[in-house]
Amino acid sequence: MRQTKFENIITGNLNNPVFKELYAPPEGITGNVVVKFDLF
């Protein structure tokens, strides 16, 4: 899920910008990988 697809993260004007809290990656893809080895 990309936060910037659903809402703006910067509000206000150029002299006084207001940044919203980031709860998701602003751009790109993230993921998790788990590798389990059973030695015995």
Contacts in CASP RR format, 6 or more apart in sequence:
PFRMAT RR
TARGET T0000
AUTHOR 0000-0000-0000
METHOD contacts of the structure
MODEL  1
MRQTKFENIITGNLNNPVFKELYAPPEGITGNVVVKFDLF
1 24 0 8 1.000
2 24 0 8 1.000
2 25 0 8 1.000
2 26 0 8 1.000
2 27 0 8 1.000
2 28 0 8 1.000
3 9 0 8 1.000
3 22 0 8 1.000
3 23 0 8 1.000
3 24 0 8 1.000
3 25 0 8 1.000
3 26 0 8 1.000
4 26 0 8 1.000
4 27 0 8 1.000
7 20 0 8 1.000
8 20 0 8 1.000
9 19 0 8 1.000
9 20 0 8 1.000
9 22 0 8 1.000
9 26 0 8 1.000
10 17 0 8 1.000
10 18 0 8 1.000
10 19 0 8 1.000
10 20 0 8 1.000
11 17 0 8 1.000
11 18 0 8 1.000
11 20 0 8 1.000
12 18 0 8 1.000
END
